[in-house]
């Protein structure tokens, strides 16, 4: 790197290229897990080169926030690897919080498909690189589109930038409220994911339950009626109608849950400082 340093020096730029590269590598270790794991940023549907390009672009944009502490980055291998593992851990934890609503939406759609008998029909979802059921795909795509339309990705990027100020790259978490508080937050996030999934699937869940109850009563009154075959055509129709009728309610619920998710994301960052 001496030759490159000389080139920068001749251009009037005093910098250590090695430190810059190591700092960008640590930045990418915190940023890339959120980009790779979150469907809102493309998920697995985006090519690896594009995801790396987005990560490098964000690292360049956020570099001024850490440039003052660039000299604190260690040169030696073992301390640097430990710092990188710390950054990867932080990135994965933040990505888990960001993905709460998306995972809940997919879970809610899968629950609706299971109750309505449509779980045998599957479609391919590019963001997940796998086949999922119809309503699971619908609710996931709806949650992603709504998140982007609300500029939620801007708020997530802003939170990542704030995390660099709260917890610099060369520092380890100080756990101001204790280590358990941070992990308890993630347990709460997992619980919220189940709560949101039941909330989003609630209308279709109640409709299919009442349909099963009505068909059961019909079977008791008229056993000769082929209730099982009737349910195969009635329950998917009831679920589809209920999902469409309550779509505005689901959108409002998702918007409210995004606010809660962003609040938890900022709290998770504060618990690391």
Phi and psi in degrees as a GROMACS rama.xvg file:
@    title "Ramachandran Plot"
@    xaxis  label "Phi"
@    yaxis  label "Psi"
@TYPE xy
-62.8457  -39.3582  UNK-2
-64.5079  -39.6105  UNK-3
-67.2323  -39.698  UNK-4
-61.3719  -38.1018  UNK-5
-65.5846  -38.7144  UNK-6
-61.7993  -44.9624  UNK-7
-63.9893  -37.312  UNK-8
-65.0856  -40.2239  UNK-9
-65.9749  -28.3125  UNK-10
-83.225  1.12908  UNK-11
83.3177  16.9285  UNK-12
-111.101  111.157  UNK-13
-90.4833  106.108  UNK-14
-153.719  157.24  UNK-15
-106.179  107.743  UNK-16
-63.0619  -35.5718  UNK-17
-60.897  -45.0255  UNK-18
-64.6205  -37.3205  UNK-19
-63.2442  -44.7441  UNK-20
-64.7845  -42.8634  UNK-21
-65.2365  -38.2781  UNK-22
-66.4501  -42.8779  UNK-23
-63.6484  -37.3075  UNK-24
-62.4455  -40.251  UNK-25
-68.2279  -38.1344  UNK-26
-61.3564  -43.4517  UNK-27
-64.5082  -33.1543  UNK-28
-64.1775  -28.0972  UNK-29
-89.129  -32.3952  UNK-30
-85.0852  -42.9198  UNK-31
-62.0743  -38.162  UNK-32
-56.6974  -37.33  UNK-33
-67.4899  -41.037  UNK-34
-69.7823  -40.5372  UNK-35
-75.2015  -40.4981  UNK-36
-88.0452  -19.4961  UNK-37
-91.5595  125.925  UNK-38
-62.1454  -25.9263  UNK-39
-64.7231  -26.7844  UNK-40
-100.179  17.5774  UNK-41
109.261  -33.1178  UNK-42
61.8806  -143.01  UNK-43
-81.5992  -8.87421  UNK-44
-70.1855  -27.4818  UNK-45
-81.6275  137.515  UNK-46
-62.1378  152.75  UNK-47
-58.9839  -39.1777  UNK-48
-62.8612  -39.3067  UNK-49
-67.9675  -43.4284  UNK-50
-63.2754  -41.1735  UNK-51
-64.3789  -38.2628  UNK-52
-64.267  -42.065  UNK-53
-63.9669  -42.3544  UNK-54
-62.778  -43.625  UNK-55
-65.6042  -39.6054  UNK-56
-62.4952  -44.5579  UNK-57
-65.8688  -36.7955  UNK-58
-64.1701  -38.8053  UNK-59
-66.653  -40.044  UNK-60
-66.369  -38.4981  UNK-61
-86.6944  -5.0459  UNK-62
-58.8547  -39.8469  UNK-63
-58.1609  -25.6929  UNK-64
-69.8257  -21.1009  UNK-65
-117.494  1.53856  UNK-66
-65.1732  -28.9926  UNK-67
-69.9311  -23.2737  UNK-68
-107.303  18.473  UNK-69
-64.4318  -29.7743  UNK-70
-72.6393  -11.2692  UNK-71
-84.778  -9.50391  UNK-72
-71.3489  127.365  UNK-73
-73.7886  147.66  UNK-74
-85.2614  -35.3144  UNK-75
-67.7035  155.744  UNK-76
-67.556  -52.4217  UNK-77
-62.9791  -49.1149  UNK-78
-60.4942  -36.2944  UNK-79
-68.0689  -40.8324  UNK-80
-63.0657  -39.654  UNK-81
-62.8905  -43.4951  UNK-82
-62.401  -39.0957  UNK-83
-66.8849  -40.731  UNK-84
-62.8501  -37.436  UNK-85
-62.8796  -42.9539  UNK-86
-66.5321  -38.4622  UNK-87
-64.1827  -41.3006  UNK-88
-60.3789  -45.428  UNK-89
-63.5102  -43.8261  UNK-90
-61.1361  -41.6652  UNK-91
-67.0784  -40.4711  UNK-92
-62.9541  -43.0828  UNK-93
-67.3998  -37.296  UNK-94
-64.8648  -35.3044  UNK-95
-62.7011  -40.8841  UNK-96
-67.9319  -42.2891  UNK-97
-63.6291  -35.4584  UNK-98
-82.5661  2.18816  UNK-99
-55.9089  -53.0537  UNK-100
-69.3024  -37.5811  UNK-101
-65.442  -43.9031  UNK-102
-65.2559  -37.6825  UNK-103
-65.3333  -39.7436  UNK-104
-64.0216  -43.6108  UNK-105
-64.6663  -40.3385  UNK-106
-63.8126  -40.8324  UNK-107
-63.5404  -43.5253  UNK-108
-63.325  -39.4103  UNK-109
-64.4035  -35.553  UNK-110
-66.7211  -41.2103  UNK-111
-63.051  -42.8239  UNK-112
-62.7185  -39.7371  UNK-113
-65.6014  -42.9832  UNK-114
-73.2525  -30.9626  UNK-115
-90.12  -5.7506  UNK-116
81.7181  16.0237  UNK-117
-99.0779  11.1676  UNK-118
-72.2818  -11.6956  UNK-119
-76.8811  -23.1136  UNK-120
-90.8133  127.362  UNK-121
-131.251  151.001  UNK-122
-129.295  160.146  UNK-123
-89.7303  128.185  UNK-124
-108.074  114.126  UNK-125
-61.0275  -37.5582  UNK-126
-61.4773  -28.666  UNK-127
-103.299  -12.5486  UNK-128
57.3424  40.1915  UNK-129
-160.075  167.178  UNK-130
-87.3203  135.449  UNK-131
-133.166  169.421  UNK-132
-73.396  167.965  UNK-133
-63.7394  -53.8314  UNK-134
-69.8962  -28.7496  UNK-135
-63.3937  -41.7805  UNK-136
-66.1066  -41.9219  UNK-137
-61.0371  -49.3746  UNK-138
-68.8022  -34.7088  UNK-139
-66.2268  -47.6984  UNK-140
-62.8986  -38.6791  UNK-141
-63.7119  -42.3151  UNK-142
-65.1885  -37.918  UNK-143
-67.7948  -46.2683  UNK-144
-63.1465  -42.2436  UNK-145
-65.5925  -40.2309  UNK-146
-62.2352  -43.5696  UNK-147
-69.7889  -37.4634  UNK-148
-67.7606  -24.8151  UNK-149
-90.5532  7.57713  UNK-150
59.2274  32.982  UNK-151
-64.9406  -31.0668  UNK-152
-65.7602  -32.1714  UNK-153
-65.0782  -40.3234  UNK-154
-68.2669  -35.3315  UNK-155
-67.1429  -43.0082  UNK-156
-63.8745  -39.4082  UNK-157
-63.144  -39.8272  UNK-158
-65.2036  -38.137  UNK-159
-62.548  -41.2702  UNK-160
-64.6722  -39.9268  UNK-161
-65.0559  -33.4428  UNK-162
-64.27  -27.5231  UNK-163
-71.0847  -28.6635  UNK-164
-81.4581  -36.976  UNK-165
-72.1123  -44.0305  UNK-166
-128.149  94.2469  UNK-167
-60.4371  162.649  UNK-168
-64.1988  -29.5403  UNK-169
-91.1894  2.40531  UNK-170
-111.855  153.327  UNK-171
-100.933  154.988  UNK-172
-56.3863  136.317  UNK-173
-96.7304  -8.26924  UNK-174
49.2864  68.2383  UNK-175
-60.435  -30.7594  UNK-176
-106.665  13.8706  UNK-177
96.2472  153.834  UNK-178
-65.8133  -36.4292  UNK-179
-64.3275  -31.3795  UNK-180
-61.3422  -37.9292  UNK-181
-68.8059  -45.5282  UNK-182
-73.2979  -29.0512  UNK-183
-65.0485  -35.7696  UNK-184
-60.6799  -40.74  UNK-185
-70.4924  -32.5858  UNK-186
-64.2725  -40.9433  UNK-187
-64.0866  -38.1717  UNK-188
-61.7469  -41.7817  UNK-189
-63.6668  -41.5174  UNK-190
-63.4979  -39.6619  UNK-191
-63.8442  -34.1333  UNK-192
-61.585  -42.6839  UNK-193
-66.8364  -39.2002  UNK-194
-63.9707  -45.5153  UNK-195
-65.2819  -38.4034  UNK-196
-61.5305  -44.7306  UNK-197
-67.0082  -34.8951  UNK-198
-64.8824  -44.914  UNK-199
-71.2788  -31.7366  UNK-200
-89.6148  -3.55559  UNK-201
-55.7041  -53.3155  UNK-202
-58.9528  -46.8662  UNK-203
-68.1489  -34.1918  UNK-204
-61.2392  -47.3953  UNK-205
-65.3195  -40.4503  UNK-206
-64.9061  -44.5802  UNK-207
-68.515  -34.008  UNK-208
-64.9081  -44.5622  UNK-209
-65.5727  -34.3281  UNK-210
-64.4069  -45.2956  UNK-211
-60.5256  -40.3205  UNK-212
-63.9603  -44.059  UNK-213
-64.9623  -42.6766  UNK-214
-65.8229  -35.0665  UNK-215
-64.5788  -39.8583  UNK-216
-66.4824  -38.3547  UNK-217
-62.9038  -39.8005  UNK-218
-65.0075  -34.2403  UNK-219
-70.9615  -37.3097  UNK-220
-78.095  -42.4634  UNK-221
-129.095  85.3924  UNK-222
-62.0494  -22.3477  UNK-223
-72.3972  -16.0872  UNK-224
-73.2153  131.726  UNK-225
-79.747  79.0477  UNK-226
-64.0117  -36.8806  UNK-227
-59.6357  -44.929  UNK-228
-73.8276  -30.3347  UNK-229
-65.3497  -39.6409  UNK-230
-64.4895  -31.5816  UNK-231
-63.2544  -26.5142  UNK-232
-103.095  -27.8919  UNK-233
-80.4054  -45.8256  UNK-234
-62.7209  -44.7414  UNK-235
-60.2195  -36.9908  UNK-236
-66.9287  -43.5377  UNK-237
-62.0078  -44.0606  UNK-238
-63.831  -42.9242  UNK-239
-64.0618  -43.7126  UNK-240
-63.5825  -42.7193  UNK-241
-65.5142  -39.1488  UNK-242
-63.5314  -42.0907  UNK-243
-69.2182  -39.2262  UNK-244
-67.4203  -37.5238  UNK-245
-97.8543  19.1296  UNK-246
-63.1578  -39.3011  UNK-247
-66.0227  -33.3664  UNK-248
-67.1288  -40.4846  UNK-249
-63.875  -40.3352  UNK-250
-63.0699  -45.2958  UNK-251
-62.5938  -39.8594  UNK-252
-65.9672  -40.3659  UNK-253
-63.7043  -42.2469  UNK-254
-60.8311  -40.7248  UNK-255
-67.442  -38.3335  UNK-256
-70.9135  -29.8257  UNK-257
-63.5909  -39.379  UNK-258
-62.3705  -43.5671  UNK-259
-64.9385  -37.9058  UNK-260
-64.4577  -43.0435  UNK-261
-66.3224  -35.3849  UNK-262
-65.2082  -40.9386  UNK-263
-66.7891  -35.4281  UNK-264
-63.0591  -43.8377  UNK-265
-69.1289  -34.7556  UNK-266
-67.112  -39.457  UNK-267
-60.9621  -37.3642  UNK-268
-67.2298  -41.025  UNK-269
-65.8239  -33.278  UNK-270
-69.972  -15.5322  UNK-271
-86.0071  -24.2693  UNK-272
